Amino acid sequence: MQGHLTIAELDRGFRLGRWHVQPAGGVLRRLWPAVTRRRVEPKVMQVLLELATRPRQFVSKDELFSAVWGRRPSSDDCLTRAVHALRQALDDDPRQPRYIETRNNVGYRLIAPVRPARRIRRDAAAVVLAVAVLVCVAIVGRPDLSRSITVPPTAGLSDAAQAQFLQARYWLAQGTAASLQSALTTFADLAAAEPDFAPAWLGQAQAGLELFKQGRADVEQLQRSRAAAERAMRLAGPSPALAICLGQTRLFLDWDLAGAEDLYRDAIRMDPRDPVARIRYAWLLVARGDFGAASGQIEHVRLLDPLYYASEDMAALLLYAGQVDAAVAELERLERTTRLQPAVLRIMGTAYWARGDHDAARHAFIQMWDALRALSATDRASLAAAEPEGLIRRILAEGLAQTPVAKAGFHALLGERDAALSALELAASRRVPQVLYAGAMPEFVALRNEPRFRQLLAELGLEPRASGFVVDPHISPSSFSQFQVLSRNPGSDSGSD
């Protein structure tokens, strides 16, 4: 049995089973079997901290109420909700728990091992090789596939190089601009020191690509990312992760949809159960206006990994694939369990607008504003009383549209066609990735017959779409439980693409 730990030890971060917990940010991250990032509310994190101070020992409800809320409330609902949110964030099934066990009239306990950051660092030399092997498998493909490749063994690296590689992978998984820049620099240093180590070149390519997609890097960086991915390919041969990375660089550098599609399909053939490959392919199909095929890929992801389905990326994909109600349902589910980023809140507001619910759209746009620039109670009340169109004008005036495509979307919602088209043309000239999906975005429905808009699509290699927004009920929120049942026995999935 593990002994007691202090809050001070845990506040610096700790590992809970496969999850890395950062209490200060309310963040849980997992690198294996898929990179996953979750955020929980402060009270929920406090409950987790209290349980983590006594791993494998039951903590009573009274003790949790006293430590987290300072008193015993009249109802246990707040604690029940907090534990439920934790289980959702940890992907834990209360019927077969791996993290949190409940015992009636006794309390709750953590049954997964807890490792404070201090102890993880102290023991890193003993475990780094095993973890590195797992990470390398995640990067370059799974070993039971005929087209998987053999990774240069990390055992050939020094302990310092192995630790450097793991640190870079951790930064890559965080996904923030600062962490991605750190990952890019560290992978580049490692590739320079170990030029035959393919995963370092792939990591460098992935970090640069993500920075470009976030608008934090220029086209030259994207070209360097492609060169790094090609170097990894020459060193180690094909893998799903490399095919996905090369597909995205081909798409964003060359607007080569056919070439990107070939690479995405290669990734799916190498690993039919990889949700990332199917998501990337679905995005490309949405860009081309093939909503039915995109919905098929979405369905595959839901069958293969329902937990991956509840993601910000998937919610946006559902919206652009024409499934407005399903997109709203996923966004609302996410909002209950995590803190949505400003870009996602903008998408949420757009989804409500597409449904004709302008009051809900206004609320989402106010949340976006608050996330970008904290609002006072007075300012929030003033914005809540404004007409939706007035709020959007203020968002534009304050420069809160983070990309030219977002700016174009707000202008389009106001019916300002020339301003919207000019912003989209600017986005295309800068090779902003999101411009590829303009033809599918609901805010641009009114532009679809505009000659400038159709010319823009043609320059992107896209076919002009018919006027009107396609709402495809292929997957409805009410069918979610059905797909959850099917996902437990996915043998019917042929893995076709």
C-alpha positions as CSV (number, residue, x, y, z in Angstrom):
1,M,0.0,0.0,0.0
2,Q,1.3,3.4,-0.9
3,G,1.9,5.8,2.0
4,H,0.4,9.2,2.5
5,L,1.4,12.0,0.1
6,T,1.2,15.8,0.7
7,I,-0.7,18.3,-1.3
8,A,2.6,20.1,-1.8
9,E,4.1,17.0,-3.4
10,L,1.2,16.6,-5.7
11,D,0.8,20.2,-6.7
12,R,3.9,20.0,-8.8
13,G,2.2,17.3,-10.9
14,F,1.8,13.6,-10.5
15,R,1.1,10.5,-12.5
16,L,-2.1,8.5,-12.0
17,G,-2.0,5.3,-13.9
18,R,-1.5,6.3,-17.5
19,W,-2.5,9.9,-16.8
20,H,-0.2,12.9,-16.1
21,V,-2.1,15.3,-13.8
22,Q,-1.3,19.0,-13.6
23,P,-3.3,20.4,-10.7
24,A,-2.5,24.1,-11.3
25,G,-4.1,24.0,-14.8
26,G,-6.8,21.4,-14.0
27,V,-5.3,19.3,-16.8
28,L,-5.1,15.5,-17.3
29,R,-2.9,14.2,-20.2
30,R,-2.3,10.8,-21.5
31,L,0.3,9.8,-24.2
32,W,-0.6,6.2,-24.6
33,P,-2.5,4.5,-26.4
34,A,-3.5,7.9,-27.9
35,V,-2.5,11.4,-27.1
36,T,-5.4,12.8,-25.0
37,R,-5.9,16.0,-23.1
38,R,-8.7,16.7,-20.6
39,R,-9.5,19.6,-18.3
40,V,-11.6,19.5,-15.1
41,E,-13.1,22.2,-12.9
42,P,-11.2,23.3,-9.8
43,K,-13.4,21.5,-7.3
44,V,-13.1,18.3,-9.3
45,M,-9.3,18.6,-9.2
46,Q,-9.4,19.3,-5.5
47,V,-11.4,16.0,-5.0
48,L,-8.8,14.2,-7.0
49,L,-5.9,15.7,-5.0
50,E,-7.5,14.7,-1.7
51,L,-7.9,11.1,-3.0
52,A,-4.4,11.1,-4.3
53,T,-2.9,12.0,-0.9
54,R,-4.1,8.6,0.3
55,P,-3.8,6.3,-2.7
56,R,-5.5,2.9,-2.3
57,Q,-7.1,4.0,0.9
58,F,-10.8,5.0,1.3
59,V,-11.5,8.6,2.0
60,S,-15.0,9.3,3.5
61,K,-17.5,11.7,2.1
62,D,-17.2,13.8,5.3
63,E,-13.5,14.1,4.9
64,L,-13.9,15.2,1.2
65,F,-16.6,17.7,2.0
66,S,-14.4,19.2,4.8
67,A,-11.3,19.4,2.7
68,V,-12.9,20.6,-0.6
69,W,-16.0,22.5,0.4
70,G,-15.2,23.4,4.0
71,R,-18.5,22.0,5.3
72,R,-21.0,19.2,4.8
73,P,-23.8,20.5,2.5
74,S,-27.4,19.4,2.7
75,S,-27.0,17.2,-0.3
76,D,-24.3,14.9,-1.6
77,D,-24.9,16.0,-5.2
78,C,-21.9,18.2,-5.6
79,L,-19.5,15.4,-4.6
80,T,-21.4,12.9,-6.7
81,R,-21.1,15.2,-9.7
82,A,-17.4,15.8,-9.1
83,V,-16.6,12.1,-8.9
84,H,-18.7,11.5,-12.1
85,A,-16.7,14.2,-13.9
86,L,-13.5,12.6,-12.8
87,R,-14.5,9.2,-14.1
88,Q,-15.5,10.8,-17.4
89,A,-12.1,12.6,-17.7
90,L,-10.2,9.4,-16.8
91,D,-12.3,7.2,-19.1
92,D,-13.1,5.1,-16.0
93,D,-16.1,2.7,-15.9
94,P,-17.7,2.6,-12.4
95,R,-18.8,-1.0,-13.1
96,Q,-15.2,-2.1,-13.8
97,P,-13.2,0.7,-12.2
98,R,-9.5,1.1,-13.0
99,Y,-9.0,4.5,-11.2
100,I,-11.8,5.3,-8.7
101,E,-13.5,2.7,-6.5
102,T,-16.7,3.5,-4.6
103,R,-17.8,1.6,-1.5
104,N,-21.2,2.4,0.0
105,N,-21.1,4.0,3.5
106,V,-17.3,4.0,3.3
107,G,-16.2,6.5,0.6
108,Y,-14.0,6.6,-2.4
109,R,-10.4,5.6,-3.1
110,L,-7.9,5.7,-6.0
111,I,-6.9,2.2,-7.0
112,A,-4.4,3.2,-9.7
113,P,-0.8,4.0,-8.6
114,V,0.1,7.6,-7.8
115,R,3.6,8.9,-8.6
116,P,4.5,12.5,-7.7
117,A,6.6,14.3,-10.3
118,R,9.6,14.4,-7.9
119,R,9.6,10.6,-7.7
120,I,9.0,10.2,-11.4
121,R,12.1,12.3,-12.1
122,R,14.2,10.4,-9.5
123,D,13.2,7.0,-11.1
124,A,13.3,8.1,-14.7
125,A,16.6,6.4,-15.5
126,A,15.0,3.0,-14.5
127,V,11.9,3.3,-16.7
128,V,12.9,5.6,-19.6
129,L,13.7,2.8,-22.0
130,A,10.4,1.0,-21.6
131,V,8.4,4.2,-22.0
132,A,10.4,5.2,-25.0
133,V,9.7,2.0,-26.7
134,L,6.0,2.5,-26.2
135,V,6.2,6.0,-27.5
136,C,8.1,4.9,-30.5
137,V,5.5,2.3,-31.3
138,A,2.8,5.0,-31.0
139,I,4.7,7.2,-33.5
140,V,5.6,4.8,-36.2
141,G,3.0,2.1,-36.2
142,R,1.7,-0.9,-34.4
143,P,3.9,-4.1,-34.6
144,D,1.1,-6.5,-35.6
145,L,0.5,-4.8,-39.0
146,S,2.2,-6.2,-42.1
147,R,3.3,-2.7,-43.2
148,S,4.6,-1.6,-39.8
149,I,8.2,-0.6,-39.7
150,T,11.0,-1.4,-37.4
151,V,12.1,1.7,-35.3
152,P,15.8,2.3,-34.6
153,P,16.0,1.0,-31.0
154,T,16.1,3.7,-28.4
155,A,18.5,1.4,-26.5
156,G,21.1,2.8,-28.9
157,L,20.6,6.3,-27.5
158,S,22.2,7.6,-24.4
159,D,20.1,8.0,-21.3
160,A,20.2,11.8,-21.8
161,A,19.0,11.5,-25.4
162,Q,16.2,9.1,-24.4
163,A,15.1,11.6,-21.7
164,Q,15.3,14.4,-24.3
165,F,13.1,12.5,-26.7
166,L,10.5,11.8,-24.0
167,Q,10.4,15.4,-22.9
168,A,9.9,16.5,-26.5
169,R,7.0,14.0,-26.9
170,Y,5.4,15.4,-23.7
171,W,5.6,19.0,-25.0
172,L,4.2,17.9,-28.3
173,A,1.2,16.3,-26.5
174,Q,0.5,19.5,-24.6
175,G,-0.3,21.3,-27.9
176,T,0.1,24.9,-26.7
177,A,2.1,27.3,-28.8
178,A,4.8,27.5,-26.2
179,S,5.0,23.8,-25.7
180,L,5.0,23.1,-29.4
181,Q,7.9,25.5,-29.9
182,S,9.8,23.7,-27.1
183,A,9.1,20.4,-28.8
184,L,10.2,21.7,-32.2
185,T,13.5,22.9,-30.8
186,T,14.2,19.8,-28.7
187,F,13.4,17.4,-31.6
188,A,15.6,19.5,-33.9
189,D,18.5,19.3,-31.4
190,L,18.0,15.6,-31.0
191,A,17.9,15.0,-34.8
192,A,21.1,17.0,-35.2
193,A,22.8,14.9,-32.6
194,E,21.2,11.6,-33.7
195,P,20.7,12.0,-37.5
196,D,19.6,8.4,-38.0
197,F,16.9,8.4,-35.3
198,A,13.7,8.7,-37.4
199,P,11.3,9.5,-34.6
200,A,13.2,12.7,-33.9
201,W,12.7,13.8,-37.5
202,L,9.0,12.9,-37.4
203,G,8.5,14.7,-34.1
204,Q,10.2,17.8,-35.6
205,A,7.8,17.6,-38.6
206,Q,4.7,17.2,-36.3
207,A,5.6,20.1,-34.0
208,G,6.2,22.4,-36.9
209,L,3.0,21.4,-38.6
210,E,0.9,22.0,-35.5
211,L,2.5,25.4,-35.1
212,F,1.6,26.3,-38.7
213,K,-2.0,25.1,-38.2
214,Q,-2.3,27.3,-35.1
215,G,-1.0,30.3,-37.1
216,R,2.2,30.4,-35.1
217,A,4.6,29.5,-38.0
218,D,5.0,30.6,-41.6
219,V,5.1,28.6,-44.8
220,E,8.9,28.2,-44.6
221,Q,8.4,26.3,-41.3
222,L,5.8,24.1,-43.1
223,Q,8.4,23.4,-45.8
224,R,10.9,22.4,-43.2
225,S,8.3,20.1,-41.6
226,R,7.8,18.3,-44.9
227,A,11.5,17.9,-45.4
228,A,11.8,16.4,-41.9
229,A,9.0,14.0,-42.5
230,E,10.6,12.9,-45.8
231,R,13.8,12.4,-44.0
232,A,12.0,10.2,-41.5
233,M,10.4,8.2,-44.3
234,R,13.8,7.6,-45.9
235,L,15.2,6.4,-42.6
236,A,12.4,4.2,-41.4
237,G,9.9,3.6,-44.2
238,P,6.2,4.2,-44.2
239,S,3.9,4.4,-41.2
240,P,0.4,5.8,-40.4
241,A,1.8,8.8,-38.5
242,L,4.2,9.7,-41.4
243,A,1.5,9.3,-44.0
244,I,-0.8,11.6,-42.0
245,C,2.0,14.2,-41.5
246,L,3.0,14.2,-45.2
247,G,-0.6,14.3,-46.3
248,Q,-1.2,17.5,-44.3
249,T,1.9,19.2,-45.6
250,R,0.9,18.3,-49.1
251,L,-2.5,19.7,-48.5
252,F,-1.5,23.0,-47.0
253,L,1.6,23.6,-49.0
254,D,0.3,22.6,-52.5
255,W,-3.5,22.5,-52.1
256,D,-3.0,19.0,-53.5
257,L,-6.2,17.3,-52.3
258,A,-5.7,14.2,-54.5
259,G,-2.1,13.6,-53.2
260,A,-3.3,14.2,-49.6
261,E,-6.1,11.7,-50.1
262,D,-3.8,9.0,-51.3
263,L,-1.6,9.5,-48.2
264,Y,-4.6,9.4,-45.8
265,R,-5.9,6.3,-47.4
266,D,-2.5,4.7,-47.1
267,A,-2.5,5.5,-43.4
268,I,-5.9,3.9,-43.0
269,R,-4.8,0.8,-44.9
270,M,-1.8,0.5,-42.6
271,D,-3.9,0.8,-39.5
272,P,-7.7,0.7,-40.1
273,R,-8.4,1.3,-36.4
274,D,-6.4,4.6,-36.2
275,P,-9.0,7.3,-35.5
276,V,-6.6,10.2,-36.3
277,A,-6.1,8.9,-39.9
278,R,-9.9,8.7,-40.4
279,I,-10.4,12.2,-38.9
280,R,-7.9,13.7,-41.2
281,Y,-9.5,12.0,-44.2
282,A,-13.0,13.1,-43.1
283,W,-11.7,16.7,-43.0
284,L,-10.5,16.4,-46.5
285,L,-13.8,14.9,-47.6
286,V,-15.6,17.9,-46.0
287,A,-13.4,20.3,-47.9
288,R,-14.4,18.6,-51.1
289,G,-18.0,18.7,-50.2
290,D,-18.4,14.9,-50.0
291,F,-20.5,15.0,-46.8
292,G,-21.8,11.5,-47.1
293,A,-18.3,9.9,-47.3
294,A,-17.2,12.2,-44.5
295,S,-20.1,11.0,-42.3
296,G,-19.0,7.4,-43.1
297,Q,-15.5,8.1,-41.7
298,I,-17.1,9.8,-38.6
299,E,-19.2,6.7,-38.1
300,H,-16.0,4.5,-38.2
301,V,-14.4,6.7,-35.5
302,R,-17.5,6.4,-33.4
303,L,-17.5,2.6,-33.7
304,L,-13.8,2.3,-33.1
305,D,-13.4,4.8,-30.3
306,P,-16.5,6.5,-28.9
307,L,-14.4,8.4,-26.3
308,Y,-12.3,10.0,-29.1
309,Y,-15.6,11.0,-30.7
310,A,-16.3,13.5,-27.9
311,S,-13.6,15.9,-28.9
312,E,-13.4,19.5,-30.0
313,D,-12.0,18.4,-33.4
314,M,-14.9,16.0,-33.9
315,A,-17.5,18.6,-32.9
316,A,-16.2,21.0,-35.5
317,L,-16.0,18.3,-38.1
318,L,-19.7,17.4,-37.5
319,L,-20.7,21.0,-38.0
320,Y,-18.9,21.4,-41.3
321,A,-20.2,18.0,-42.4
322,G,-23.7,19.4,-42.1
323,Q,-24.7,17.7,-38.9
324,V,-25.6,20.8,-36.9
325,D,-27.7,19.1,-34.2
326,A,-25.0,16.4,-33.6
327,A,-22.3,19.2,-33.5
328,V,-24.3,21.2,-30.9
329,A,-24.9,18.0,-28.8
330,E,-21.1,17.2,-28.8
331,L,-20.1,20.8,-27.9
332,E,-22.6,20.9,-25.1
333,R,-21.3,17.6,-23.8
334,L,-17.8,18.9,-23.9
335,E,-18.7,22.1,-22.2
336,R,-20.0,20.1,-19.2
337,T,-16.6,18.4,-18.7
338,T,-13.9,20.7,-19.9
339,R,-13.1,24.4,-20.5
340,L,-13.6,25.1,-24.2
341,Q,-10.9,27.1,-26.0
342,P,-11.8,30.4,-27.7
343,A,-11.7,28.9,-31.2
344,V,-14.1,26.2,-30.1
345,L,-16.4,28.6,-28.5
346,R,-16.5,30.6,-31.8
347,I,-17.5,27.3,-33.6
348,M,-20.1,26.7,-30.9
349,G,-21.6,30.1,-31.5
350,T,-21.6,29.5,-35.2
351,A,-23.4,26.2,-34.7
352,Y,-26.1,27.8,-32.7
353,W,-26.4,30.6,-35.3
354,A,-26.8,27.9,-38.0
355,R,-29.7,26.5,-36.0
356,G,-31.3,29.9,-35.7
357,D,-30.7,30.1,-31.9
358,H,-29.1,33.6,-31.8
359,D,-29.5,33.9,-28.0
360,A,-27.4,30.8,-27.4
361,A,-24.9,32.0,-30.1
362,R,-24.6,35.3,-28.3
363,H,-23.8,33.5,-25.0
364,A,-21.1,31.4,-26.7
365,F,-19.5,34.5,-28.3
366,I,-19.5,36.2,-24.9
367,Q,-17.7,33.2,-23.5
368,M,-15.2,33.4,-26.3
369,W,-14.5,37.1,-25.6
370,D,-14.1,36.3,-21.9
371,A,-11.6,33.5,-22.6
372,L,-9.6,35.8,-24.9
373,R,-9.8,38.9,-22.7
374,A,-11.4,38.7,-19.2
375,L,-14.6,40.6,-18.9
376,S,-15.8,42.5,-15.9
377,A,-19.3,41.7,-14.5
378,T,-20.4,45.1,-15.9
379,D,-19.0,44.4,-19.4
380,R,-20.5,41.0,-19.4
381,A,-23.9,42.3,-18.5
382,S,-23.6,45.0,-21.2
383,L,-22.7,42.4,-23.9
384,A,-25.5,40.1,-22.7
385,A,-28.0,42.9,-23.3
386,A,-26.7,43.7,-26.8
387,E,-28.3,42.4,-29.9
388,P,-26.4,39.5,-31.4
389,E,-25.4,41.5,-34.5
390,G,-24.2,44.3,-32.2
391,L,-22.1,41.9,-30.2
392,I,-20.4,40.6,-33.4
393,R,-19.6,44.1,-34.5
394,R,-17.9,44.8,-31.2
395,I,-15.9,41.5,-31.5
396,L,-14.6,42.7,-34.9
397,A,-13.9,46.2,-33.6
398,E,-11.9,44.7,-30.7
399,G,-9.8,42.5,-33.0
400,L,-11.0,39.3,-31.3
401,A,-11.3,37.3,-34.5
402,Q,-8.1,35.2,-34.2
403,T,-7.6,34.3,-37.9
404,P,-8.7,35.8,-41.3
405,V,-11.1,32.9,-41.7
406,A,-12.7,33.7,-38.3
407,K,-12.9,37.4,-39.3
408,A,-14.5,36.4,-42.6
409,G,-17.0,34.3,-40.7
410,F,-18.1,37.2,-38.5
411,H,-18.5,39.5,-41.4
412,A,-20.5,36.9,-43.2
413,L,-22.9,36.5,-40.3
414,L,-23.5,40.2,-40.5
415,G,-24.2,40.0,-44.2
416,E,-21.1,42.0,-45.1
417,R,-20.2,40.0,-48.2
418,D,-17.3,42.1,-49.6
419,A,-15.5,42.2,-46.2
420,A,-16.0,38.5,-45.8
421,L,-14.7,37.7,-49.3
422,S,-11.7,40.0,-48.8
423,A,-10.8,38.2,-45.5
424,L,-11.1,34.8,-47.2
425,E,-8.9,35.9,-50.1
426,L,-6.3,37.1,-47.6
427,A,-6.4,33.8,-45.8
428,A,-5.8,31.9,-49.1
429,S,-2.8,34.2,-49.9
430,R,-1.3,33.4,-46.5
431,R,-2.2,29.7,-46.9
432,V,-4.3,29.6,-43.7
433,P,-5.3,25.9,-43.5
434,Q,-8.9,26.7,-42.4
435,V,-9.7,28.4,-45.7
436,L,-9.9,24.9,-47.3
437,Y,-13.1,24.3,-45.4
438,A,-14.8,27.6,-46.2
439,G,-17.1,26.0,-48.7
440,A,-18.5,23.8,-45.9
441,M,-18.8,26.4,-43.2
442,P,-22.4,27.3,-42.4
443,E,-21.5,31.0,-42.0
444,F,-20.6,31.2,-45.7
445,V,-23.8,29.7,-47.1
446,A,-24.9,33.1,-48.5
447,L,-21.6,33.4,-50.4
448,R,-21.8,30.2,-52.4
449,N,-23.2,31.9,-55.5
450,E,-20.8,34.8,-55.4
451,P,-18.3,34.7,-58.3
452,R,-15.4,35.7,-56.1
453,F,-16.2,32.8,-53.7
454,R,-16.5,30.3,-56.5
455,Q,-13.2,31.5,-57.9
456,L,-11.6,31.2,-54.5
457,L,-12.8,27.5,-54.3
458,A,-11.5,26.8,-57.8
459,E,-8.0,28.2,-56.9
460,L,-8.0,25.9,-53.9
461,G,-8.7,22.9,-56.2
462,L,-12.3,22.6,-54.9
463,E,-15.5,22.2,-56.8
464,P,-18.1,25.0,-56.2
465,R,-21.0,23.7,-54.1
466,A,-24.6,24.1,-54.7
467,S,-26.3,26.9,-52.7
468,G,-27.8,25.7,-49.4
469,F,-26.5,24.1,-46.3
470,V,-26.6,20.3,-46.3
471,V,-28.0,18.8,-43.0
472,D,-27.2,15.1,-43.0
473,P,-28.9,13.2,-40.1
474,H,-26.7,10.2,-40.8
475,I,-25.5,10.2,-37.2
476,S,-27.9,11.7,-34.6
477,P,-27.2,12.3,-30.9
478,S,-29.9,9.8,-29.9
479,S,-28.0,7.0,-31.6
480,F,-24.9,7.6,-29.4
481,S,-25.8,4.8,-27.0
482,Q,-26.3,2.4,-29.9
483,F,-22.8,3.1,-31.2
484,Q,-21.4,2.7,-27.7
485,V,-22.9,-0.8,-27.6
486,L,-21.5,-1.7,-31.0
487,S,-18.1,-0.3,-30.2
488,R,-17.7,-3.0,-27.5
489,N,-17.9,-5.6,-30.3
490,P,-16.4,-3.8,-33.4
491,G,-15.8,-7.0,-35.3
492,S,-18.3,-5.9,-38.0
493,D,-15.9,-3.1,-39.0
494,S,-14.2,-4.2,-42.1
495,G,-11.7,-1.4,-41.9
496,S,-12.5,-0.4,-45.5
497,D,-11.8,3.2,-46.4
